[in-house]
Structure formats: structure tokens, C-alpha cells
């Protein structure tokens, strides 16, 4: 059950500023004012197919996956871990219903950044504009890295690269979702993991 609560939004605002842009005290105040802390239980849908995505979700702690259905099967598109941002970018910017869904794989604490509020405060704060741009750049690069991974790498290299890029995801996410994300069967992933352990 989704639950809003009081939390230390200042620390999260500082963490976002540290990662994406330096900020004045006034800009930190503005960023903090729009953060919405939400707790989710394991297995909750943060966004369902047909919903319109209106937020960037900063994962303070927890694990999330984005997935869609293709020929009746679930396909994992993205895995988000602690201190990363998840969004359905097409739905967010076109303000149209999404085909992607977002589900928590663990009890997860997120800080929602409503797009409308982020754009409003970015109008008057240059460093928040930079933060906004860098979040989008990071999302595009992550998508490109994943596309190149499944397009060009062998199954073994895909797994090794994921271990390097997202070691916590490899340790914490169910194998069926890791396999789907890497576009291989769970059986292939099991063989790849076994051979990697022998290397």
C-alpha cells in the first residue's frame, strides 16, 4: 500500500544537487519543496499500463523494474536501484497513457519529483535547470547502453557488463527479471552465471 509520510527531504535534495548540479540554499529550498516521499511495499505497481506518468521517481532505497507485455509475456525494460531515477519518459513528456509499468521488487522508498513542479522551479533557478537536463541525459545514456548491450554483446558479456554496471541489481533482483532485461532465457542466464563463476 502506497504511503506518503514525513521524511528528511533536505538530505535527498542535497544528494540530488551533489549528483547533478551545485545549488544555492535558495535552490535547495525550491528543490526540497517539490519532493514527495512515498513508501511502497514489495510487489506494488507504482505505474500501471494506461496511466499517465507525471513524476520522475528518485529511488532512495529499494529496487524497481519497468516492464511491458509482448505477445502475452512480460519483458523487463529497465531495473532501477538505490539512488537512481526511474520514469516512463514518453508518457511523461507526451502526457499520454503508458505501455510501460513500474513495479517494486523490494520495499522501496521513493521521492517523486512531479514534472510540472520541477519545470516550474527550474524556470527561476539555473542550477535546477541543469539538474533537470542532467537527469534526462542520464536516462538517455542508460537507454542507449542497454540497447547496445543487447544488440552487440554475447550473452556472457551482457551478464558481465551488468555485474559491473549494477552489481546490487544482480544480487537482489529475481533471476527471471535479470534474464528478461538481458534478453535471454532463465536457462541461458543460469548457464552464463555458472560459467562466469568458473572463470
RARADA-V114082 format. One line per field, one symbol per residue. phi: phi as a letter, one per 30 degrees, with the letter a starting at -180 (. if undefined). psi: psi as a letter, one per 20 degrees, with the letter a starting at -180 (. if undefined). burial: 1 if it has 16 or more other ideal C-beta (glycine too) atoms within 10 Angstrom, else 0. Layout:
phi = ???
psi = ???
burial = ???
This chain:
phi = .ebcadbdddddeddddddcadbdedddeddedcdcdbcbddidddbcejdcdcbdccddakbbbcbbcbhicdbdcabcceibcbacddddcdhbeccdcbbdcbebcccdceedddddddecbdddddeeddddeddddeddedddeddccdeddeddddeddbeddddcdeedddddddhbdeddddddddddddd
psi = pppqrprmhghgggggghhhqqqrhghgggghhipopppqrpjqohpqpiqppiqpooogqapqqprrpoljqppphqppapkrpprnhghghilqqqhqqpqpirppoqopnpghgghghhhjohhhggggghggggggggggggghghghqrgghggggghggmhhghhhqqhhhggghjlrqhgggggggghhhi.
burial = 0000001010011001100110100011011101101111000001100010111111110111111000000001111110011111101100000101111111011111101011001100101111110011001001000100100000100110110001001101100011111101000110011000000
